[in-house]
């Protein structure tokens, strides 16, 4: 109530990127306030043994993560991990620092609780990110999201990703290869079968076929279902640790007459497509590797649907912008009640429980 009546009107009076910068600045400065993080945990953290999972050796205190894109600079993790999240994915980080696309590049569509962004992977680059992470105390689960630098040719993508991964993997619990942002020219072509195989093999070769932490791939919702299934089979064959479904979409039909900007659409209109992809992935992967479901989750009910369709974990971003900082707490408390009411011991028993072809 406090967020919706006081904070949100102030933030939404600003343009979206200025609002984000204001929040990020406050969060960065807040770590200097004594006991601030403990206070945040006391306010925002919902704790229950029923929500805990250990996946590929990583202990997740709850299944709600913050998706990549919120902490682009790697500087917000120490604060955000205290705000009710089970894990935080930083980035996207590229090998080279880049300013991103020209502003304005982030747009709100409040009627459908959506955002369109054409940020273009604005980030400080792998070298600065390494310095930032070296100087951080690490509490909680951190994912590293790596993208391709805009100036790097597609044929040199492997080296670009590897540079970032070698710099940042020592500071992460899992890593993500982002090949699905629509805002880096040509990037999504790496999702075609042979390009995907070449990319995976190239990265694995650089790490001598022994990647030090779980390695995930993040796919776009604009693949055909056949392309998605084909790529999931590639993930299994080449021993990728898990998948994230989905990134933003270029399909803006749901916005109708709202005259959408160029860029990737996230939030409410994406939910059904992401849900469908998670369901297909669950049927295809059959529990062999985990799925992180993301796209339009803004309530406990939608989080439940995503997990029932097969997501082991979920991530939020746009829903967080619209619903405010208590959303992780609300989702966790809702899921915990469902687990308890159904007589389950742990939330992992929810995963895939509602999936049928």
N, C-alpha and C positions, 0 to 999 in steps of 0.2 A: 504494500500500500504506500509506504514511504517513498519507494522508488518511483512508482507510477504517478504519484501526486506531486512530488517535489523535484526529484532528480531528473527523471525522464523528460519532462517538459523543457528543462534547461538545456539538456544535451541535444534534444531534437530541435531546439531553436537554432543550434549551430549546424553547419554543414557536417555530414557524417565523418569525414576525416579529421576535421578540427575537434569534434566531440571525442573521437577515439584518442587523439593526441593529448587532449586535456586529461582524460581518464588515465592514459598511460603515464603521463608526467606525474600525476598524483600517486599512482601505484609505485612508481620508481622511487619517489621521494619518501614514501611511507615507511620503507624498510629501515629508515633511520630513527623512526619513532619507537621508543622503548615499549616492549610488550605488544606492539601493534599486531604482529603476526599471530601471537597467542590469542589476542582478542578476536581477530578474524576467524580463527579456527573455532573458537567458542561460539561465534554467531552463525557461521555458515556451514560447519561440518556436521553431517548426519552420519553417525557411526552405528553399524550393526554388523555382527558376524555373518549374518545371512547374505550380506551384499559383497562379501570378500571372495575373491577368486585368485588362484595362482595359475597363470597362463604362460607356458613356455619358460617357467622358472621366475616369472615376474609376479610379484604380489600386488594386486590391485585392491585397495581398500573399498572401492565401489566402482561400478561400471561406467560412470559418467566422466568423459574426458572433454577438454577444451580443444577444439579442432585447430589445425594450423591456420595461420592468417591473423590471429589476434596478437600473438607475441612474435612479431616479425624480427625484432631486434635481439631476441634472447634475453632481454633485461627484465622481463616481467615475471618469469617463472618463480622466483623466490617468494613473491607475494601471491600470485594466482593459485599456487598449490595449496594455500591456506584458505581458499574461498569455496571449499566444498567439493572440489574435483578429485576424482580418483587418479587422474593423470593429466598431464599437459603436453601438447605437441607444439614444439617451437618451430619457427620458420614460416614460410619456406626460405631456406638459406641457399644461396648460389655461390659458386667458387669465387666469382668476382663481385665486388660491391656494385650495386646498381640503384639508381634513383627511382626506377619504375616509370610508368607512363605519365604523360602530362595530366595535371589536375584541371578540372574535377575528374575523379576516377572512381568515386564511390557514391552510390545513389540509393535512397530509401523509397520503398513502396509500401507505406504503412497499411493500406487497405487489405493487402494480402500477406502482411508480415514478411516482406521479402527485401533483399538487397541485390543490387547489380554492382559488380566491381570489375574494373579493368586496371587493377593496381600494377600488374606487371612485375611481380616479385621484387618490390622495393625492399631492400635489406642491406645490412652493412658488409656482407660478404663473409666468406668462411674464416678468413684470418682474424677479423675483428670479433666474430662470433666466438672463436676459440678463446680469445683473450677474455671476453665477457664471461664465458662459462668457467674458465679456470678460476676466476675470482668469485664464483658463487658457491655458497654452501648448498649442497644438494640434499633436499628432503623430499621424498616422494618420487613418483614415476615420471620420467621425462622422455618424450619421443623427439627424434631429430628428423625434420622433414627437409629433404634435399631436392632442389630443382636445377634446371639447366640455365646457365647464364645466357642472356639474350644475344650477346655478341659471339657466342660459341656456335660454330656450325654443327648441324645435326650429326654429321659424320664424326665429330669430335666429342659427342655427348658423353661417352663412357669416361674419358679422362676428366671431364668437368665434374661429373657426379662423384667420381672416385676422390678427387681432390677434396671436396667438401666432406665426404664420408670419413676419409682418413683423419681430417682435422677434428671432426666433431663426435665421431662414434665413441671415443673414450668417455664422453660426458653424457651418453644416452643409455636408456634401457632397451629401446628398440629404435630402428631407423625406417624411414619411408622414402621410396623413390617416387617423386611426384612427376608423372608423365601425362597429367590430365588437366592442367590449367589451360583455359582457352586464351589466356592473355600473353603467352609467349609464342611468337609465330613458329608454326611447324611442330610444336612440342607434342601435340596429340598424335602425330603420325608415328610416334614411338610405340603407340598401342597396337599397331598392326603386327600380326603374328611374328613374321621374320625379324622385324626391327626389335620387337620385344625380346625375342630369344637372343639376338645379338647383344642387346644391352645387358641382359641378365648375365650371359656368359662372360662378357667383357668385364663387368664389375666383379664377378666371382673369381675370374682369373687373377685380377689385381690383388684380391685378398686370398689368393692361393686356395680357392674353393673352401675356405673356412671363415665365413663372415662372423665376427666376434659377438654380435648381438642379433636378435631376431630382425629380419629384413622384410618389410611390407611393401606392397605396390598399391598405389592409389589410382583408381580408374574413373573415367568420366561416365555420366549417365547417358551420354549421347551415342554410345556404342549401340549397335543392334544387339538383341539378345543372343544371337548366334556368335557374334564377335566376343561378347562377354564370356560366354561359356568356353569358347576356344582359348581365350586368354587365361581363364581360370585353370584350364587343363595344362597350359604352359607353366603356370605357377607350381602346380603339383609336380610336373615332370622335372622341373629345374630347381625344385626344393626351396621355393620362396616360402617364408615363414607364415605369411598371412596377407590379407587384402583389406583395403579400406574402400567402402562403397557408400557415397560417391562424392566426386568433386562437383563444381557448379555446372549448370547446363546452359547451352546456347539457345535452347527452345524456350521462347518467351510467349507462346500462344496464350498461356494462362493469364498474362497481363492485359490482354485484349486492347482496349482503347487507351491504356495508360501510357502509350507512346514510349516504349522502353529504350533505354540507352544501350549502346554497345557494351559488351562484357558478359561475364558469367553471372547467371541468376542463382541465388541461394535463398533458403527460407521456405515458407509454407508451400509454394507451388511445386517444390522439388520432392516433397515427402513421398508421394505415391510412387514415383519413379524409383527413388532410392529403396523404398520398401520392396518393390518388385525385384530389383537387382539383388538385394540381400536374400530374398527368398530363392531366386534362381541359384545364387552362389551356394546357399546351404544345401540345396538338392544336388548340386554338382560336386561340391567338395566333401560332402558327407562327414563333416566333423574332422577331416584330416588336418586342416589348418584353420585358425580362427578368423573371424570376420569382425571388422569394426564398421558399424552402421552410422552414417552421417548424412544429414540432409533434411531440413525442415522439422527437426525434433524440438518442440517448444512446450512439452508437457509430459507428465508421468504417463499418461495414456499412450502417447505416441512412442515414448521410449519403450513401453511394454510391447506395443505392436512390433517394433523393430527387433526386439529380443525374441519374441515369439516366432518371428519369421526366420531367425537364425543368427542374429548378431550376438557375439559374445560380449562385446563392449559397444558403447555408443559415444558419439561426440556431438557437441553443440557449438554453435557460433552465432548465427543470425538470430535464433531463438533467444539466446542470451542477451543480445542487444535489445530485443523488444520486450522480453519478460523480466529482465533485471537479474541482479546478483543472487537472488534466492532460488533461482531456477534449479541449480544442482541439488540443493537441499530438498526442494519440492519433488523432484524426480526420484531422488533416493528414498524419501519417506514413502512415496506412493509405491515404488517397486518393493520395498521391504514389507509393506502391508500385504501386497499381492502374494509374495512368497510365503508369508506367515499364514494367510487365509487359505491358501491352497495346500497347506500342510507340507511344503517343501522344506528341506534343511538349508538349501543354498540357492542363490539366484541362478547358478549354472543350470539348474533343473528347468528353468524357464526357456532356455535357449532352444529354439526350433520347435517348441511344444505346440505351436499353432500352425506349423507349415504343412501344407499339402499341395500336391501338384494340381 
